[in-house]
Amino acid sequence: MGRRLAPAAAAAAALGLTWMAPAAQAETPYAEVVQLCRDLYGDTFGTPNTEPLGPCQWDMALIGAGDESYADATGAGVTVGVIDSGIQVDHPDIAANLDLARSCSFITAGTPTAAPEEVADGDCSDTAALTDYDGHGTHVASTIAAPVNGVGIAGVAPEATIVALKACTEQGYCFADAIASALRYAGDEGLDVVNLSLYADPYLYFCQDDAGQREVVAEVRAAARYAQQHGVTIVAAAANSRADLQHPRTDDTSPNWPPGTEVEREIRNNCVELPAELPEALTVSATGPVGYPGWDQDIASYSNVGMGRVDVTAPGGNYFVASGTVQDAILAATPAAGPTWGFFDGLSAVYPGLTTTQDGFGYTYYSGTSQASPHAAGVAALIVERHPRWSPKAVQAAVERTATPMTCPAGWEPLDADDERDRCYGNGGRTSFFGHGMVDALAAATS
């Protein structure tokens, strides 16, 4: 999330388009989407689960999440906080596993870009404030824990309990104070795992030679430490800047609030991206459909990397890279209403299957490290189910240990002059692109 991770803006860039007003409804009937997926991926990935859109979940097949892993672990009894843009509380691939009573919005009247209807001002009983106007939080939550219920998709941990922790506004801004509050709340509530598919606004990098930015870093780190000390395993997206976080270069996007205040800065190692570079976080880079015939570059075109920064990798999708279709992204639940849905749905006439509905509830293909991180969070939930007394550090170590090692892609080169990932380095045990490797739900479920 964060402005750079907002799904509609990211999709516009990836599809080579400029933001436009929502077009007429153009969604593809889900039976046609299923057939499209079978034709594209059936021979390579098969069908990981029995849900109607299961044939489209190449991402779940890639990490071994499906009927076989569910036989050993489903996330039952595990609570996963989704710190994001809120949630569609009545979506059937959310509602059965949503703990609405413990969910909370951390948007206040003083939060820039907040709409009045999402302001809770500390009142966690205001469930209307949890509404997901963006679609991002719903997509993330369903990837983690969509139930096996004959509707749509299945998640990595289909019986885990979701707690929605809203820290991002309808415009896609996720300010650091709201993130810190959500982390502390997760600790107080004794949640098992939290997922952060976002970066903290208003800075892409917080540079600690500046007193104000240093104070924000201290605030978020203290909140993360508090959550971890209270038993919370923290999982975070590496973000989408095509940067090597071990060797950052420049940032010309910060601060992104107020508008027009951004300056170009040289970034050194005293500058950190939050939450990706939190010591407490399991940080996740993104891949496309690894193993698809004829495509072997693996790392997503947008994903941040970095030795000692990226811990594991997971499917984040990457429009067009393997099959040449939007189905190379990740399909998950989204609200079938609002400007983000309208934007994606309007494009379905050009890119068949980008959106679909079942019984009026929406599903959309998104792409980003935002989509990779919830796969890892779901795997963490499986490990917590198997080992409920383990500490967050032990859970993180198990996610890393059960991951499938990946080597640097042969012949990989930066995509263009703006790609700061000069090279992939390391060996199969740990690389700058993939950390300890691809998360493995089946290995975790039997660990």
C-alpha positions in Angstrom: 0.0 0.0 0.0 1.3 3.6 0.5 1.0 5.7 -2.6 3.5 3.7 -4.5 1.7 0.4 -3.8 -1.9 1.5 -4.5 -3.3 -1.1 -6.9 -5.0 1.1 -9.5 -1.9 3.3 -9.9 0.4 0.3 -10.0 -1.8 -1.4 -12.5 -2.0 1.7 -14.7 1.8 1.9 -14.8 2.2 -1.9 -15.4 -0.4 -1.9 -18.2 1.1 1.3 -19.8 -1.9 3.4 -19.1 -2.8 6.7 -17.5 -5.4 6.9 -14.7 -8.8 7.4 -16.3 -12.4 7.7 -15.2 -14.1 4.3 -14.6 -15.5 2.8 -17.8 -18.6 0.8 -18.3 -18.9 -2.6 -16.6 -16.8 -5.1 -18.5 -16.1 -7.9 -16.1 -15.6 -11.4 -17.5 -18.0 -14.1 -16.4 -16.1 -16.3 -13.9 -16.7 -19.5 -15.9 -14.8 -17.9 -18.8 -12.0 -16.8 -16.5 -11.7 -20.4 -15.2 -11.4 -21.7 -18.7 -8.9 -19.1 -19.5 -6.8 -20.1 -16.5 -7.0 -23.8 -17.3 -5.8 -23.1 -20.8 -2.9 -20.9 -19.6 -1.8 -22.8 -16.5 -3.4 -26.2 -16.2 -0.5 -28.2 -17.6 2.1 -26.3 -15.5 0.4 -25.7 -12.2 -2.7 -27.8 -12.1 -5.6 -26.9 -9.7 -4.5 -26.4 -6.1 -8.0 -26.5 -4.5 -11.6 -27.2 -5.1 -12.9 -23.6 -5.1 -14.5 -22.3 -8.4 -11.6 -20.0 -9.2 -9.0 -22.5 -8.0 -7.7 -23.1 -11.5 -6.6 -19.4 -11.5 -4.6 -19.7 -8.3 -1.2 -20.6 -9.8 0.3 -18.7 -6.9 -1.1 -21.2 -4.4 0.1 -24.2 -6.5 3.5 -22.6 -6.6 3.9 -22.6 -2.8 2.1 -25.9 -2.2 -1.0 -24.3 -0.6 -4.1 -26.3 -1.3 -5.9 -29.5 -0.6 -2.7 -31.4 0.3 -1.5 -28.7 2.8 -5.0 -28.3 4.2 -4.9 -31.9 5.3 -2.2 -31.0 7.9 -2.8 -27.3 8.7 -5.4 -24.6 7.8 -4.5 -21.9 10.3 -7.3 -22.9 12.6 -7.2 -21.0 15.9 -4.6 -18.5 14.6 -5.4 -14.8 14.4 -3.8 -12.7 11.6 -4.0 -8.9 11.6 -4.2 -7.2 8.2 -2.8 -3.7 8.6 -4.1 -2.2 5.4 -7.0 -0.2 3.8 -9.8 -1.9 5.7 -12.0 -4.8 4.5 -15.2 -5.6 2.8 -16.9 -7.2 5.8 -19.6 -9.0 3.9 -17.5 -10.6 1.1 -18.0 -14.3 1.3 -14.3 -14.9 1.0 -13.7 -12.8 4.0 -16.8 -12.8 6.3 -16.6 -16.4 7.6 -13.1 -15.8 9.0 -13.4 -12.2 10.0 -13.3 -11.2 13.7 -15.3 -8.0 13.4 -15.3 -7.3 17.2 -11.5 -7.2 17.4 -11.1 -5.2 14.1 -10.3 -1.5 14.4 -9.7 1.6 12.3 -6.7 3.8 13.3 -7.7 6.6 11.0 -8.3 9.8 13.0 -9.7 13.2 12.2 -6.1 14.5 11.9 -5.0 11.8 9.3 -4.3 13.6 6.0 -6.5 12.4 3.1 -8.9 10.6 5.4 -12.6 10.6 4.3 -15.0 11.4 7.2 -16.6 8.0 7.0 -13.3 6.1 7.7 -12.4 8.2 10.8 -12.8 6.2 14.0 -10.8 8.3 16.5 -10.0 5.4 18.7 -13.5 4.0 18.6 -13.0 0.3 17.6 -16.8 -0.3 17.8 -17.3 1.9 14.7 -17.3 -1.0 12.2 -18.4 1.2 9.3 -15.0 2.9 9.5 -13.4 -0.4 8.5 -14.9 -0.2 5.0 -12.3 -0.9 2.3 -12.8 1.9 -0.3 -9.6 1.0 -2.1 -9.8 -2.8 -2.4 -6.3 -3.5 -1.3 -7.0 -4.8 2.2 -9.7 -7.1 1.0 -7.4 -8.6 -1.6 -4.6 -9.1 0.9 -6.9 -10.7 3.6 -8.5 -13.2 1.1 -5.0 -14.3 0.0 -4.2 -15.1 3.6 -7.5 -16.7 4.7 -10.3 -17.0 2.1 -12.3 -20.0 3.3 -13.0 -23.2 1.4 -16.7 -22.6 1.0 -17.6 -23.2 -2.6 -17.1 -19.5 -3.5 -14.3 -17.8 -5.3 -10.8 -18.6 -4.1 -9.1 -20.3 -1.2 -6.4 -18.7 1.0 -3.1 -20.1 2.2 -4.6 -20.6 5.7 -8.4 -21.0 5.0 -9.4 -21.4 8.6 -7.3 -18.6 10.1 -9.1 -15.7 11.7 -8.7 -12.3 10.1 -8.6 -9.1 12.2 -8.8 -6.0 10.0 -6.6 -3.1 11.3 -7.2 -0.1 9.1 -4.2 2.2 8.8 -4.5 3.4 5.2 -6.9 6.0 3.8 -9.2 5.6 0.8 -6.5 7.5 -1.2 -3.9 4.9 -0.4 -1.8 6.8 2.2 -0.6 4.8 5.2 0.9 7.2 7.7 3.4 6.1 10.2 1.5 7.0 13.3 -1.5 4.9 12.2 0.8 2.0 11.5 2.5 2.3 14.9 -0.9 2.4 16.6 -2.1 -0.7 14.7 1.1 -2.6 15.7 0.7 -1.8 19.4 -3.0 -2.8 19.2 -2.0 -6.1 17.7 0.3 -6.7 20.6 -2.3 -5.7 23.1 -4.8 -8.1 21.5 -2.4 -10.9 21.4 -2.6 -11.5 17.6 -0.4 -14.2 16.3 0.7 -12.7 12.9 0.3 -9.3 11.2 0.7 -8.5 7.6 1.9 -5.1 6.3 1.5 -4.8 2.6 2.5 -1.1 2.6 5.1 1.4 3.2 4.9 4.2 5.8 4.1 7.6 4.5 5.1 10.4 4.0 8.6 9.2 3.2 9.6 6.3 1.0 12.9 6.3 3.0 13.2 7.8 6.5 16.7 9.3 6.8 18.0 9.3 10.4 20.2 12.3 10.0 17.0 14.3 10.1 15.5 14.7 13.6 11.9 14.5 12.5 12.4 11.4 10.4 14.5 9.8 13.1 11.7 10.3 15.5 9.3 8.5 13.2 11.7 5.6 12.7 12.0 5.3 16.5 8.2 5.4 16.9 7.5 2.6 14.4 10.4 0.5 15.6 9.2 0.7 19.2 5.7 -0.3 18.1 7.1 -3.3 16.2 9.3 -4.3 19.1 6.3 -4.1 21.4 4.2 -6.3 19.1 6.9 -8.8 18.8 7.5 -9.0 22.5 3.7 -9.7 22.9 3.9 -12.7 20.6 3.2 -11.1 17.2 5.0 -12.4 14.1 5.4 -9.4 11.7 5.4 -10.0 7.9 6.1 -7.1 5.6 6.2 -6.4 1.8 9.7 -5.4 0.5 7.9 -2.7 -1.6 7.9 -1.9 -5.3 10.6 0.6 -6.1 13.0 -1.8 -8.0 15.6 -0.8 -5.4 18.4 -2.8 -3.7 17.7 -2.0 -0.1 21.2 -2.9 0.8 22.5 -0.3 -1.6 19.8 2.5 -2.0 20.5 5.4 -4.3 18.0 8.2 -4.8 14.4 9.1 -3.8 12.6 11.9 -5.6 9.1 11.1 -4.3 9.4 12.1 -0.6 7.8 13.6 1.3 4.6 12.7 -0.6 2.5 14.7 1.7 1.6 17.6 1.5 1.5 17.5 -2.3 4.3 19.3 -4.1 6.8 19.1 -1.2 8.9 16.2 -2.6 12.6 16.8 -3.1 15.3 14.7 -4.8 17.6 13.1 -2.2 20.6 10.9 -2.3 19.8 7.8 -0.1 22.5 6.3 2.1 22.3 3.4 4.5 21.2 5.6 7.4 17.9 5.8 5.5 15.4 3.0 5.9 12.2 2.0 4.3 9.4 1.1 6.8 8.3 -1.5 7.6 10.4 -3.5 5.1 13.6 -2.7 7.0 12.3 -3.3 10.5 14.6 -5.8 12.3 11.4 -7.4 13.7 9.9 -8.0 10.2 10.0 -11.0 7.9 10.5 -9.1 4.7 9.1 -10.6 1.4 10.1 -9.9 -2.2 7.9 -10.9 -5.1 8.1 -13.3 -8.1 6.0 -13.9 -11.1 4.8 -17.4 -12.1 8.1 -19.3 -11.5 8.3 -22.4 -13.6 6.1 -21.2 -16.5 7.6 -22.6 -19.7 9.9 -20.2 -21.5 10.2 -17.7 -18.6 13.1 -18.0 -16.2 13.8 -14.5 -14.8 11.6 -15.2 -11.7 12.0 -11.9 -9.8 9.1 -9.5 -10.4 9.9 -6.5 -12.5 8.9 -4.1 -9.7 10.2 -5.9 -6.6 12.7 -4.4 -4.1 15.5 -6.8 -3.2 18.6 -6.7 -0.9 20.9 -9.2 0.9 20.1 -9.0 4.6 16.9 -7.2 3.9 14.8 -9.7 2.0 14.2 -12.8 4.1 12.0 -14.9 1.7 10.1 -14.5 -1.5 6.5 -15.3 -2.6 4.3 -15.0 -5.6 3.3 -11.3 -6.2 2.4 -11.7 -9.8 3.7 -9.7 -12.7 1.3 -8.7 -15.5 2.3 -10.2 -18.9 5.7 -11.5 -18.0 5.2 -15.3 -18.5 2.0 -16.1 -20.4 1.6 -12.6 -21.9 -1.7 -12.0 -20.0 -2.9 -10.2 -16.9 -3.4 -13.6 -15.4 0.3 -13.6 -14.5 -0.8 -11.4 -11.6 -2.6 -12.6 -8.4 -6.4 -13.2 -8.3 -8.1 -12.4 -5.0 -11.3 -10.8 -3.5 -12.1 -7.1 -4.0 -15.1 -5.0 -3.4 -17.1 -4.9 -6.7 -17.8 -1.1 -6.3 -15.9 2.1 -6.1 -13.4 3.9 -8.3 -10.6 1.2 -8.0 -13.1 -1.5 -9.1 -14.4 0.8 -11.8 -10.9 1.3 -13.2 -10.0 -2.3 -13.3 -13.4 -3.4 -14.5 -13.3 -1.0 -17.3 -10.0 -2.5 -18.5 -11.5 -6.0 -18.6 -12.8 -5.3 -22.1 -9.2 -5.0 -23.2 -7.6 -7.5 -20.8 -10.2 -10.4 -20.4 -10.5 -11.7 -16.9 -8.9 -8.8 -15.1 -12.1 -8.6 -13.1 -14.9 -11.1 -12.5 -17.7 -11.6 -10.0 -19.4 -14.6 -8.4 -22.9 -13.9 -7.0 -22.1 -10.2 -7.2 -18.9 -10.3 -5.2 -15.7 -9.1 -6.9 -12.3 -10.7 -7.7 -9.5 -8.8 -9.4 -5.9 -9.5 -10.5 -3.4 -7.3 -8.6 0.3 -7.4 -8.8 2.9 -6.3 -6.2 5.0 -7.2 -3.2 1.7 -6.4 -1.5 0.4 -9.6 -3.0 3.6 -11.6 -2.1 3.6 -10.7 1.6 0.2 -12.2 2.5 1.3 -15.6 1.1 4.2 -15.5 3.6 1.8 -14.4 6.4 -0.4 -17.3 5.6 2.5 -19.7 5.8 3.4 -18.1 9.2 -0.1 -18.8 10.3 0.3 -22.5 9.4 3.4 -22.7 11.5 1.8 -21.0 14.5 -1.1 -23.6 14.3 1.4 -26.4 14.4 3.6 -24.8 17.1 1.4 -22.4 19.1 4.0 -21.9 21.8 6.8 -20.8 19.5 8.1 -17.2 19.7 7.8 -14.8 16.7 11.5 -15.3 16.1 11.1 -19.1 16.0 8.1 -18.7 13.6 10.1 -16.5 11.3 13.0 -18.9 11.4 10.6 -21.7 10.4 9.2 -19.8 7.5 12.8 -19.3 6.3 13.8 -22.9 7.0 10.9 -24.4 5.1 11.3 -22.2 2.1 12.5 -23.6 -1.2 16.0 -22.2 -2.0 16.2 -20.2 -5.2 19.3 -19.3 -7.2 20.0 -16.0 -9.0 18.3 -15.9 -12.5 20.9 -16.7 -15.2 21.7 -13.7 -17.4 19.5 -11.3 -15.4 20.2 -7.6 -16.1 18.5 -4.4 -14.9 15.4 -3.7 -17.0 16.2 0.0 -17.7 18.2 3.0 -16.4 15.7 3.4 -13.5 16.2 -0.2 -12.2 18.5 0.1 -9.2 18.9 -3.7 -8.9 22.3 -3.9 -10.6 22.7 -7.7 -10.1 21.5 -10.6 -8.0 24.1 -11.9 -5.6 24.5 -14.7 -3.1 24.0 -18.4 -3.5 21.1 -20.9 -3.3 21.1 -20.7 0.5 20.4 -17.0 0.5 20.3 -14.5 -2.4 19.7 -10.8 -2.6 16.6 -11.4 -4.8 14.9 -14.2 -3.0 16.3 -14.4 0.6 16.1 -17.9 1.8 13.8 -18.9 -1.1 10.1 -19.4 -2.0 7.8 -19.9 0.9 6.4 -23.4 1.1 3.0 -23.9 2.6 3.1 -27.7 2.4 6.5 -27.9 4.1 5.2 -25.5 6.8 2.0 -27.5 7.3 4.0 -30.6 8.0 6.8 -29.0 10.0 
